[in-house]
Amino acid sequence: MSASSRRSAPPRSRRGSTRRPAAGRSGRGAATGRRRFFDYPRSTVTGFRRWLPSWRVVLGTLLGLVFVGLGAAVAAYATLKVPSPSAQVKFQTSTVYFANNADGSRGQVMGTFADQKRDIVDYSTLPSYVGKAVVASEDQTFYQNAGVDPKGIARALWNNLRGNAQQGASTLTEQYVKTYYKNRTTTNYIGKAEEAMLAIKIGRTESKDQILGRYLNTIYLGRDSYGIQAAAQSYFGVDAKDLTVSQAALLAGIIPSPNNWDPANAPDKAKARWNRVLDYMVKGGFLSQADRDKQEFPQTVQYKQSNAMAGTNGYLLQMVLDELQTSMNLSVGDIKTGGYSIITTIDPAVQNEAVRAAGDLYSGKLANGATPNPRTRVAITSVNQADGSIVALYGGADYLKDQRNTATYDAIQAGSTFKPFTLIAALEKGIGLKTTFNAASPQIIPGWDPSGKDNKVVNYEKGDPGYMDLVKATAESVNTVYAQLNMKVGQDASAAAAKAAGVTSNVPPVNSNVLGSGTVHPLEMAGAYATIAAQGVQHPTFIVREVLDSNGKTAFKGGSAGKPAFAADVIADTTYAMQQVVQNKSGTGHQWISPLNIPIAGKTGTSSNTTSAWFDGFTTSITSVVAMSQVGEDGKSQETITPFGAGIKEITGGTWPAALWADYMKPVLAMPQWTPKSDFPQPAWVGNKPTATPTATPTDTATPTTAPTTQAPTTVQVPGGLVGRTEADASGALQNVGLSAVIVTAPSATVPAGRVISASPASGTTVPAGSSVTLTVSTGPPAPPPTTAAPVPSTSATAGGPAPKNTP
């Protein structure tokens, strides 16, 4: 048989026609049985191999997992939404400024309010090398990558799997996601994956400049500074737009660990990081080698971690916070994070003098080394009467040590500084300055104390100077005269005048309120005296001139329109009497105030037991108040002010308060903006009309009567100018032309109490001689309708009360 026709032997696997089937199974069943869907354990192999998956299963499983993972990633990416930016990244520092300069430019910084010290700047205003320095340091592929760096991720993953120190692979965009959107650091792989997907999404929707700009405004750069602008100020004292290449490289280099790599803490490490950034800038084409070689390591400014509320400015800043919360309805959090620019009314030059004067008093410089008791408290405040703006305020030496502002918190007896309000009330009722009262001291004044227990009133100096007019009584601060005056005009009228002037504290309804038995705050008195200085126009005091929002737009303007509180003629007479406190040699303020040689009106005051002492005064340009008091060892109770200085046996308003006022105001009144430009108005002599021409003295010689006599006119004209005058003045004017007055009263929101609202018949009308003219006299603003039941007066209250001693 030929080889070609010979059948080849079957392969070994087919030779087993006689092979026995496995035990328990027939050969036929093994060959023809249905295969299982999942052949595990494997039926085609024996032994332990039956339990090992085939390479096909392994590969299929891996591929399945990959596809499932990819599907999950795609689904996650598709459903992942870019979150809103973290609220904190929009937090901006609010800056408080002193008053604008005379040329309208921004004044000095007084302090800041911040949860995070940050000032957001537009990226387009920065030099290009600022952003490029950050790119060179943090992510050299930033302009090429899509938000993530696959090579970096693989490298970091391999390094971490090998057990080496954990390595990150965050791109600048991923860092931006963490700081701008999530405001937290993620360490687990799921969180990292989410960050990566967000980075990819953001990289597709935001431009590189937008990402870089927001990143630069968000990152923490040490020295309590968030963002490039705050850092530029903290490290170099410049704005971010003025950073040099060298400065930008240093800031970029310390981003990963700013506190540890601050040049002040680690100069060698900081310089190494600086060199690294410059080299990478050259490598990335952002800086030429020639420019690189020119760079010098930048000098940083000394960093002092400060509290904005420290020192004397703390009291001003707290007042700003309080006013903004009330006026703008902002919370403290709103103010600290809103990025506001707050311009105050505080003149830094005047403020410096207030702080200097108080410091000189406490240090003994004003008293040849003698110093006040450490518990003696001093308040100094000045107000511009033209609008009520607070020009300066000294509320204490250090807000962090004592938060009680002496000018706004301390409530101390007003003493005789309250007398001008009673004088105003008297003038409004037609009681003129030439009116005289018995000035003897001591003096029993019937009805002074309704209980009858203590009707005695005393002056600072006992004796009987006789009768005294209101000008001299004001100059010498005579209690017995003013006590009688208050009994005449009524305690309620004095209290109403004080309230109309701007005193907001409750004035006690007692006869002794004329002597300052009630407690007031020094700033209140400055505002009230400013009303007198403004010829009767009252302006509420305020400290915030203007607020600009973070975009530079006006969000608030402080101050309000003044409202007429008193007639100009009443105030002219009041001011004249108060000038005599300074000008008259017997005036209680003459010794210290008159040497200033400037027209000044004012009033001294001292409370019972000398627990408080004042000098309140004004020129035609500015009103200032100095108040002194003393707290007990418990820090709360008030006690007699400890005397100090040669020859000073007790602290009265005419001693240290007047001396301190003069020391403070002398340089202030020399400042062009506060030098008086006009004189006080001349007195109007309200209520003091000239008497009729006296008849000639009789003589023995008869007077010829050849000239015909003139009969009285049968008709007269109602005199003009009645409206707005006091009741007494208007009535006198009618009497002078042979008319009589009929008085009716009515409330008026515009005409001060005691002034004529209208006359009927009107001025200029011809009427029969002897006719009556009805004068409608104002009782003041109409009372608002009561919202609650009126309180029942206490049966223990008296109209008198203890009388503070008269003080200079």
C-alpha positions in Angstrom: 0.0 0.0 0.0 1.3 3.3 -1.0 2.2 5.9 1.6 -0.3 8.4 0.1 -3.3 6.0 0.5 -2.3 5.0 4.0 -4.6 6.4 6.7 -2.9 8.5 9.3 -3.3 7.5 12.9 -5.9 9.4 14.8 -4.6 11.9 17.3 -4.1 10.8 20.9 -7.2 12.6 22.0 -9.3 10.5 19.7 -7.7 7.2 20.4 -9.7 6.6 23.5 -12.6 4.9 21.9 -12.2 2.3 24.5 -11.6 4.9 27.3 -13.8 4.4 30.3 -16.1 7.2 31.3 -15.7 8.8 34.7 -17.1 7.0 37.6 -20.8 7.5 38.0 -21.4 8.8 34.5 -21.8 6.9 31.2 -19.5 7.9 28.4 -22.4 9.0 26.3 -23.8 11.3 29.0 -20.5 13.0 29.4 -20.2 13.8 25.8 -23.7 14.9 25.1 -24.8 16.7 28.4 -26.0 20.4 28.3 -23.3 22.9 29.4 -23.9 25.1 32.4 -24.3 28.9 32.0 -21.6 29.5 34.5 -19.1 26.7 34.4 -17.7 26.9 37.9 -16.2 24.9 39.3 -14.8 24.2 35.8 -15.9 20.9 34.4 -13.2 20.5 31.8 -10.3 20.2 34.3 -9.6 18.3 37.3 -8.0 18.9 40.7 -7.5 22.3 42.2 -7.5 23.8 38.7 -11.2 23.3 38.6 -11.4 26.2 41.2 -9.2 28.6 39.2 -11.0 30.9 36.7 -9.8 30.7 33.1 -7.9 33.6 31.6 -10.9 34.3 29.5 -13.0 34.8 32.6 -10.4 37.0 34.2 -10.0 39.1 31.2 -13.7 39.4 30.7 -14.2 40.4 34.3 -11.5 43.0 34.2 -12.9 44.4 31.0 -16.4 44.4 32.5 -15.2 46.3 35.5 -13.4 48.8 33.3 -16.5 49.4 31.2 -18.7 49.6 34.3 -16.2 52.0 35.9 -16.1 54.1 32.7 -19.9 54.1 32.5 -20.1 55.1 36.2 -17.5 57.9 35.6 -19.4 59.1 32.5 -22.7 59.1 34.4 -21.1 60.8 37.4 -19.5 63.4 35.2 -22.8 64.0 33.4 -24.8 64.4 36.6 -22.1 66.3 38.5 -23.1 69.9 39.0 -20.6 72.7 39.6 -21.5 73.9 43.1 -21.9 77.5 44.0 -18.8 79.2 45.2 -18.1 78.9 48.9 -19.5 81.9 50.8 -16.1 82.6 52.4 -14.4 83.3 49.1 -16.5 86.4 48.7 -15.7 87.6 52.2 -13.9 91.0 51.9 -12.4 93.2 54.5 -14.4 96.4 55.4 -12.1 99.3 55.9 -12.9 102.3 58.1 -11.4 105.7 57.3 -11.0 109.0 59.0 -12.8 111.9 57.4 -11.8 112.7 53.8 -8.9 115.1 53.3 -9.6 118.8 52.5 -9.1 118.1 48.8 -11.7 115.3 48.8 -9.2 112.4 48.7 -9.6 109.4 50.9 -8.5 109.9 54.5 -6.2 107.7 56.7 -7.2 104.2 57.6 -8.7 104.0 61.1 -9.1 100.3 61.2 -10.7 97.2 59.6 -13.5 94.8 60.2 -12.8 91.3 58.8 -13.5 87.6 59.2 -10.9 87.0 56.5 -8.6 89.8 55.6 -9.3 89.9 51.9 -9.7 92.6 49.2 -10.8 91.3 45.8 -9.1 92.8 42.8 -9.7 92.4 39.1 -7.2 90.1 37.5 -6.9 92.5 34.6 -5.4 95.1 36.8 -2.5 92.9 37.8 0.8 92.7 36.0 0.9 89.6 33.8 4.0 88.3 35.6 2.0 87.9 38.9 -0.2 85.2 37.4 2.7 83.6 35.5 4.8 83.4 38.6 2.0 81.4 40.2 1.6 79.2 37.1 5.4 78.5 37.1 5.3 77.5 40.7 2.1 75.6 41.0 1.2 74.1 37.6 3.5 74.5 34.6 1.0 72.8 32.4 -1.8 75.1 33.4 -2.3 76.7 30.0 -2.2 73.3 28.2 -4.1 70.9 30.5 -7.8 70.4 30.6 -8.0 70.9 34.3 -6.2 67.7 35.3 -2.8 66.2 34.6 -3.1 62.5 33.7 0.7 62.0 33.9 0.8 63.6 37.2 -2.0 61.5 38.5 -0.3 58.3 37.3 3.0 59.3 38.8 1.4 60.1 42.1 -0.6 56.9 42.2 2.4 54.8 41.4 4.4 56.6 44.1 1.6 56.1 46.7 1.2 52.4 45.8 4.9 51.8 46.3 4.5 53.0 49.9 6.5 56.2 49.4 5.5 59.5 51.0 2.0 60.4 49.7 2.2 62.7 46.7 -0.5 64.9 45.3 -1.2 65.6 41.6 -3.4 68.6 41.9 -3.3 71.0 39.1 -3.9 74.7 39.7 -7.5 74.2 38.5 -8.0 71.5 41.1 -6.5 73.7 43.8 -9.0 76.4 42.6 -11.8 73.9 43.0 -10.8 73.1 46.6 -10.5 76.7 47.7 -13.1 78.5 45.6 -15.9 75.9 45.4 -15.4 73.4 48.2 -13.4 75.4 50.8 -11.9 72.2 52.2 -9.1 69.7 51.5 -10.0 66.2 50.4 -7.7 63.2 51.1 -9.7 60.2 50.0 -9.7 58.9 46.4 -13.4 59.4 45.8 -13.1 63.0 46.8 -10.1 63.4 44.6 -12.0 61.9 41.7 -14.8 64.4 42.3 -12.4 67.3 42.3 -10.8 66.1 39.1 -14.2 65.9 37.3 -15.1 69.3 38.6 -11.8 70.6 37.4 -12.5 69.2 33.9 -15.9 70.7 33.9 -14.7 74.1 35.1 -11.9 74.0 32.6 -14.4 73.8 29.8 -16.7 76.6 31.1 -14.2 79.1 32.7 -11.3 80.8 30.9 -7.8 80.4 32.2 -7.6 84.0 33.2 -10.9 83.7 35.1 -9.7 80.6 37.0 -6.3 82.3 37.8 -7.9 85.5 38.9 -10.3 83.8 41.3 -7.6 81.6 42.6 -5.4 84.6 43.3 -8.2 86.3 45.2 -9.0 83.2 47.2 -5.8 81.5 48.4 -4.3 82.0 51.9 -0.9 83.5 51.8 0.0 83.9 55.4 0.1 86.9 57.7 -3.7 86.6 58.1 -4.0 87.5 54.4 -6.4 85.9 51.9 -5.8 86.8 48.3 -3.1 88.6 46.5 -4.1 92.1 47.4 -4.1 91.6 51.2 -0.8 89.6 50.9 0.8 92.4 48.9 -0.1 94.8 51.6 1.0 92.5 54.4 4.4 91.6 53.0 5.4 94.7 51.0 3.0 97.5 51.9 1.9 97.9 48.3 -1.1 97.2 46.2 -1.1 94.0 44.2 -1.1 96.1 40.9 2.3 97.5 42.0 4.0 94.2 42.8 7.4 93.7 41.1 8.6 90.5 39.5 10.7 89.7 42.5 7.9 90.2 44.9 5.4 88.2 42.8 7.9 85.3 42.7 8.2 85.3 46.5 4.5 85.2 47.1 4.1 82.5 44.5 6.8 80.4 46.0 5.3 80.3 49.5 1.8 79.3 48.5 2.1 75.7 49.7 3.2 76.6 53.2 3.0 80.4 53.7 3.3 80.5 57.5 6.4 78.2 57.5 8.1 79.8 54.5 7.5 83.5 55.5 10.8 85.2 55.1 10.5 86.5 58.6 10.3 83.0 59.9 12.5 81.0 57.4 14.6 83.4 55.2 16.7 80.6 53.7 13.7 78.5 52.7 11.9 81.5 51.4 14.8 82.4 49.2 15.1 78.9 47.9 11.5 78.9 46.9 11.9 82.4 45.3 14.8 81.1 43.2 12.8 78.1 42.2 9.9 80.2 40.9 12.2 82.5 38.9 14.0 79.5 37.4 10.6 77.9 36.4 9.5 81.3 35.0 12.5 81.2 32.7 11.9 77.6 31.8 8.3 78.3 31.0 9.2 81.3 28.8 7.6 83.8 31.2 10.9 85.5 32.0 14.1 86.0 30.1 17.4 84.8 31.6 18.7 88.4 31.4 15.7 89.6 33.5 16.1 86.6 35.8 19.7 87.6 36.5 18.7 91.1 37.5 16.3 90.0 40.3 17.1 90.7 43.9 15.4 89.0 46.8 12.7 91.5 48.0 12.6 93.1 51.4 9.4 92.5 53.3 7.9 94.9 55.9 7.7 93.9 59.5 4.5 92.1 60.3 2.7 92.9 63.5 -0.3 90.9 64.3 -2.7 93.6 65.5 -6.2 94.0 66.8 -8.0 96.8 65.1 -9.9 97.5 68.3 -6.8 98.2 70.3 -6.1 101.7 71.7 -8.2 104.8 71.4 -9.5 104.0 67.9 -11.3 100.9 69.3 -14.0 103.2 70.8 -14.6 104.9 67.5 -14.7 101.6 65.6 -17.3 100.2 68.0 -19.4 103.4 67.5 -19.1 102.8 63.7 -20.3 99.2 64.2 -23.2 100.3 66.3 -24.3 103.1 63.9 -24.2 100.9 60.8 -26.2 98.2 62.5 -28.9 100.7 63.3 -28.7 102.9 60.2 -28.1 100.3 57.5 -29.7 97.3 59.3 -26.5 95.3 58.9 -25.3 92.5 61.2 -21.8 92.5 62.5 -21.1 89.6 60.1 -22.4 91.6 57.2 -20.1 94.4 58.0 -17.0 92.2 58.5 -17.5 90.4 55.2 -19.1 93.0 52.9 -16.0 94.7 51.7 -17.4 98.2 52.6 -15.4 101.4 52.6 -16.6 103.4 55.6 -15.8 107.1 55.7 -16.2 108.6 59.2 -16.6 112.1 60.3 -13.6 112.0 62.6 -11.0 114.7 61.8 -7.6 112.9 62.4 -5.9 116.2 63.4 -8.5 117.0 66.0 -8.7 113.4 67.2 -4.9 113.4 67.7 -5.2 116.5 69.9 -8.0 115.0 72.0 -5.9 111.9 72.6 -2.8 114.0 73.3 -4.6 116.2 75.8 -6.1 113.3 77.7 -2.7 111.6 77.7 -1.0 114.7 79.0 -3.5 114.9 81.8 -3.1 111.3 82.9 0.7 111.5 82.6 1.0 114.6 84.8 2.3 116.8 82.0 -0.5 119.3 82.5 0.0 119.5 86.3 3.8 119.6 86.8 3.9 115.9 87.4 0.6 115.6 89.4 -1.6 112.8 88.1 -5.2 112.0 88.6 -6.5 109.0 90.4 -6.3 105.9 88.1 -10.0 105.6 88.5 -10.7 109.1 87.2 -12.4 109.0 83.9 -12.1 111.6 81.2 -14.4 112.2 78.1 -13.6 114.6 75.3 -15.8 115.0 72.3 -16.3 117.6 69.6 -19.2 118.1 67.2 -19.6 120.2 64.1 -22.8 122.1 64.9 -23.4 122.7 61.1 -24.5 119.1 60.7 -24.1 117.1 63.9 -21.0 115.2 62.7 -18.7 114.0 65.5 -15.3 115.6 64.8 -13.3 113.9 67.6 -14.0 111.7 70.6 -11.8 110.4 73.3 -13.6 107.5 75.1 -10.7 105.9 76.9 -7.0 104.9 76.6 -7.5 101.3 75.3 -10.7 99.7 74.2 -9.3 96.2 74.7 -8.7 96.9 78.4 -12.0 98.8 79.1 -14.9 98.7 76.6 -16.9 101.4 78.5 -16.7 104.5 76.3 -16.5 107.5 78.7 -18.3 109.7 76.1 -21.2 107.4 75.3 -21.4 104.9 78.1 -20.7 106.9 81.3 -23.9 108.5 82.7 -22.9 111.3 85.1 -24.7 114.2 86.6 -24.8 117.3 84.3 -24.4 119.8 87.1 -24.8 123.4 86.2 -24.2 122.7 82.5 -28.0 122.1 82.5 -28.8 125.7 83.3 -28.8 127.0 79.7 -31.8 124.8 79.0 -33.7 126.5 81.8 -32.6 129.9 80.5 -33.9 128.9 77.0 -37.3 127.9 78.5 -37.4 131.3 80.4 -36.6 133.3 77.3 -39.3 131.4 75.3 -41.8 132.6 78.0 -40.7 136.2 77.6 -38.5 136.3 80.8 -35.6 138.3 79.6 -31.9 138.4 80.5 -32.5 141.6 82.6 -34.9 139.9 84.9 -33.5 139.9 88.4 -33.8 137.5 91.3 -32.6 137.4 94.9 -29.1 135.8 94.7 -28.6 135.4 98.5 -27.2 132.1 99.7 -28.3 130.0 101.5 -31.9 130.7 100.6 -35.2 129.1 101.5 -37.3 128.9 98.3 -40.9 128.0 99.0 -42.1 124.9 97.0 -38.6 123.9 96.0 -39.2 120.6 97.8 -42.9 119.8 97.7 -42.5 117.6 100.8 -41.3 120.7 102.6 -38.3 118.9 104.1 -35.5 120.7 102.3 -36.3 124.0 100.6 -32.8 125.4 101.1 -30.7 126.2 98.1 -27.1 127.2 98.4 -24.5 128.7 96.0 -20.9 127.7 95.7 -20.0 130.9 97.6 -22.3 131.9 100.5 -23.3 135.5 101.0 -25.9 138.1 99.9 -24.9 139.9 96.7 -28.4 141.3 96.4 -30.5 140.9 93.3 -28.9 139.6 90.2 -29.9 139.5 86.5 -29.7 136.3 84.4 -26.6 137.4 82.6 -24.5 137.7 85.8 -26.2 134.6 87.3 -25.2 132.6 84.3 -21.6 133.9 84.3 -21.2 133.1 88.0 -23.4 130.0 88.0 -25.7 131.2 90.8 -27.9 128.4 92.0 -30.4 130.4 94.0 -31.2 132.6 91.0 -31.7 129.6 88.7 -33.7 127.7 91.3 -36.2 130.6 91.4 -36.1 130.8 87.6 -37.0 127.1 87.2 -39.8 127.5 89.7 -41.1 130.3 87.5 -40.8 128.6 84.1 -41.6 125.1 85.4 -39.5 122.0 85.6 -41.2 120.5 82.6 -40.3 123.4 80.5 -36.6 123.0 81.3 -36.8 119.3 80.6 -38.6 120.0 77.3 -35.9 122.5 76.3 -33.1 119.9 77.0 -34.9 117.3 75.0 -35.5 119.7 72.1 -31.8 120.5 72.1 -30.8 116.8 71.8 -30.6 115.4 75.3 -31.9 111.8 75.0 -31.4 110.7 78.5 -34.4 110.9 80.8 -34.5 114.3 82.6 -36.1 113.9 86.0 -39.3 115.9 86.5 -38.0 117.7 89.6 -37.3 121.3 90.4 -33.6 120.5 90.9 -33.2 119.4 87.3 -32.0 123.0 86.6 -29.0 122.2 88.7 -28.2 119.0 86.7 -29.5 116.4 89.1 -30.1 114.1 86.1 -27.5 111.9 84.5 -26.4 112.4 80.9 -23.7 111.1 78.5 -21.0 113.6 77.4 -21.8 113.0 73.8 -25.4 114.0 74.4 -24.3 117.2 76.0 -22.0 118.0 73.0 -25.0 117.5 70.7 -27.3 119.6 72.8 -24.8 122.5 73.1 -24.2 122.2 69.3 -27.9 123.0 68.9 -27.3 126.2 70.8 -24.2 126.9 68.7 -26.2 126.3 65.5 -28.6 129.1 66.5 -31.3 126.7 67.5 -31.1 124.1 64.7 -30.8 120.6 66.1 -28.9 117.9 64.3 -28.6 114.3 65.7 -24.9 113.4 66.2 -23.4 110.8 63.9 -20.0 109.3 63.1 -20.5 107.6 59.7 -20.3 110.1 56.8 -20.6 107.6 53.9 -20.5 103.9 53.1 -19.4 102.6 49.7 -20.0 98.9 48.8 -17.4 96.6 47.4 -18.1 98.0 43.9 -17.4 101.5 45.0 -21.0 102.6 44.9 -22.6 104.7 47.7 -24.6 102.4 49.9 -25.3 104.9 52.7 -24.9 108.5 53.6 -25.0 109.7 57.2 -26.5 112.7 58.8 -29.9 114.2 58.5 -31.5 117.5 57.9 -31.6 119.8 60.9 -34.8 120.8 62.5 -35.6 124.1 64.2 -35.7 123.6 67.9 -35.5 127.2 69.2 -36.0 130.7 67.8 -32.9 132.5 66.7 -33.5 135.4 69.1 -33.8 133.2 72.1 -30.6 131.5 71.2 -28.9 134.8 70.6 -29.7 135.9 74.1 -28.7 132.5 75.5 -25.4 132.6 73.7 -24.7 136.1 75.0 -25.2 135.0 78.6 -23.0 132.0 78.1 -20.2 134.2 76.6 -20.1 136.0 80.0 -19.0 132.7 81.6 -15.7 133.3 79.7 -15.5 137.0 79.2 -16.6 138.3 82.6 -13.7 138.3 85.0 -16.0 136.8 87.6 -17.2 134.1 85.2 -16.5 130.5 86.2 -14.6 129.7 83.0 -12.7 133.0 82.6 -9.4 131.9 84.1 -8.6 129.1 81.6 -10.8 129.9 78.6 -10.4 133.6 78.1 -6.7 133.5 77.3 -7.6 131.8 74.0 -8.7 135.2 72.8 -11.4 133.8 70.7 -15.2 134.4 71.1 -16.3 131.4 73.1 -19.6 130.6 74.9 -19.8 127.9 77.4 -20.8 126.6 80.8 -19.0 125.0 83.7 -20.7 122.4 85.9 -20.0 120.2 88.9 -22.3 117.7 90.5 -23.1 117.1 94.2 -20.1 115.8 96.1 -18.0 116.6 93.0 -18.6 113.2 91.4 -18.6 114.9 88.0 -17.2 118.1 86.6 -17.7 119.7 83.1 -16.8 122.4 80.7 -19.0 122.6 77.7 -18.2 125.3 75.2 -18.5 126.3 71.6 -17.3 128.8 69.0 -19.1 129.6 65.7 -17.3 126.7 64.1 -17.1 123.8 66.6 -18.6 122.5 69.9 -16.5 120.6 72.5 -17.2 119.0 75.8 -14.8 117.8 78.5 -16.2 115.8 81.3 -14.5 114.2 84.3 -15.8 111.6 86.8 -14.5 108.9 89.0 -15.6 105.3 89.7 -15.2 103.5 92.9 -13.0 100.5 93.5 -15.9 98.2 92.4 -15.6 99.9 89.0 -19.2 100.8 88.9 -20.2 103.2 91.7 -19.4 106.9 91.4 -17.3 108.7 94.0 -15.8 112.1 94.6 -13.1 113.0 92.1 -9.8 112.9 93.8 -8.2 116.4 93.7 -4.7 116.7 92.2 -2.4 119.6 91.2 -1.1 122.5 93.2 -3.7 124.4 95.1 -6.6 122.2 93.8 -8.8 121.3 96.8 -11.7 119.9 94.8 -12.3 119.2 91.1 -15.0 121.7 89.8 -15.9 122.5 86.3 -13.8 125.7 86.4 -10.6 123.7 87.3 -9.3 120.7 85.3 -12.2 120.4 82.9 -11.8 124.1 81.8 -8.0 123.8 81.8 -8.2 120.6 79.7 -10.7 122.1 77.3 -8.4 125.1 76.7 -5.3 122.8 76.3 -7.2 120.7 73.8 -8.9 123.5 71.9 -6.0 125.9 71.5 -4.3 124.0 68.7 -7.7 122.9 67.2 -8.9 126.5 66.9 -5.7 127.4 65.1 -6.5 124.8 62.4 -7.8 126.5 59.3 -10.9 124.2 59.1 -11.9 125.1 62.7 -10.9 128.7 63.0 -14.1 130.7 63.6 -15.0 132.7 60.5 -17.8 134.8 62.1 -18.9 136.3 65.3 -21.8 135.3 67.6 -25.1 137.1 66.9 -25.9 140.2 68.9 -28.3 139.7 71.8 -32.0 140.3 70.9 -33.0 141.1 74.5 -36.1 138.9 74.2 -38.8 140.0 76.7 -37.0 143.2 77.8 -38.9 146.0 76.0 -37.9 149.6 76.6 -40.2 151.4 79.1 -42.3 154.3 78.0 -40.6 157.7 77.8 -40.7 159.2 81.3 -42.6 162.4 81.9 -40.7 165.6 82.4 -39.8 166.7 85.9 -42.4 169.3 87.1 -41.2 172.9 87.3 -42.6 176.1 88.8 -42.7 177.7 85.4 -45.8 177.2 83.4 -45.4 175.7 80.0 -47.1 177.6 77.1 -49.9 175.7 75.5 -50.2 177.5 72.3 -49.6 174.4 70.2 -52.7 172.4 69.6 -53.0 169.0 71.3 -53.2 165.8 69.2 -56.1 163.5 69.8 -55.6 159.8 70.0 -56.1 158.0 66.6 -59.4 156.2 66.1 -57.9 153.4 64.0 -54.6 151.6 64.0 -52.8 148.9 62.0 -52.1 145.5 63.5 -48.2 145.6 63.7 -46.2 143.3 61.5 -43.9 140.5 62.5 -46.1 139.0 65.1 -45.8 135.4 63.8 -42.8 133.6 65.2 -42.4 136.0 68.2 -42.8 135.0 71.8 -46.2 135.5 73.4 -44.8 138.3 75.6 -43.1 140.1 72.7 -46.2 139.9 70.5 -48.5 141.0 73.3 -46.2 144.0 74.0 -46.2 145.0 70.3 -50.0 145.1 70.3 -50.1 147.1 73.5 -47.6 149.7 72.1 -50.2 150.6 69.3 -53.2 150.5 71.6 -54.4 147.0 71.0 -55.0 144.1 73.4 -54.1 140.4 72.9 -56.4 137.4 73.3 -54.3 134.2 73.6 -55.3 130.8 72.4 -53.0 127.8 72.1 -52.6 125.1 69.5 -50.0 122.4 68.8 -47.6 123.0 65.9 -44.9 120.7 64.4 -43.1 123.7 62.9 -43.4 126.6 65.4 -41.6 126.2 68.7 -43.6 126.2 71.9 -44.4 129.7 73.2 -44.2 131.3 69.8 -47.0 132.9 67.8 -48.4 130.7 65.0 -50.9 133.2 63.6 -52.6 136.5 64.4 -56.2 137.5 63.7 -56.7 140.0 62.3 -53.5 139.6 60.4 -50.6 142.0 60.5 -51.2 145.2 58.4 -55.0 145.1 59.0 -56.6 148.4 60.0 -58.8 148.0 63.1 -60.4 150.4 65.6 -58.1 151.5 68.4 -58.6 149.4 71.5 -59.5 146.3 69.5 -58.3 142.9 70.5 -56.2 140.6 68.3 -56.3 136.9 68.7 -52.8 135.3 68.9 -52.5 131.6 68.4 -49.5 130.4 70.4 -47.8 127.1 69.8 -47.7 124.4 72.5 -45.1 122.5 70.6 -45.5 119.4 68.5 -48.7 117.4 68.9 -48.4 114.5 71.2 -48.5 111.1 69.5 -51.5 108.9 70.3 -50.7 106.6 73.3 -50.1 103.0 72.4 -50.2 101.8 76.0 -51.9 102.8 79.1 -50.4 105.8 80.8 -48.2 104.9 83.8 -49.6 105.8 87.2 -47.3 108.4 88.9 -45.5 107.1 91.9 -46.7 108.5 95.1 -43.2 108.6 96.4 -41.9 110.9 93.7 -41.4 114.5 94.5 -41.0 117.6 92.4 -38.0 118.8 94.3 -35.4 116.2 95.1 -31.9 116.9 96.4 -30.4 120.0 95.1 -26.8 119.7 93.7 -24.5 122.3 95.1 -23.8 125.3 92.9 -20.5 124.9 91.1 -18.3 127.1 89.0 
